[in-house]
Amino acid sequence: MKAVLKNYRQSPRKVRLLADLVRGKKVNEALHTLQFVEKRAAEPFAKVIRSAAANAKQAGKEVESLKITKVAVDKGTVMRKYMPRARGSASPINRRSSHITVELG
């Protein structure tokens, strides 16, 4: 089963740290791990895993036996702004976002 969170407003580089933590673990073990991680993306990531588990349960699968087979954190949309700088120039500010995909098997 699969669950997706699109346009999560944090850069993919920071969210991938959590993806590496939970890849290959059982669902309950991954949720327990994310509960004690002090990262901003931990709660939304746990929510996606719970959603994928609920989708699996709805399809008639046993949630306790499921493992996280695939976790992908892809680049989402980028909001571009500009900060005024000295002597009439400007420097770019990129507000990155991520797409989180979790697959259970």
Order of alpha helices (4+ residues) and beta strands (2+ residues): beta-alpha-alpha-alpha-beta-beta
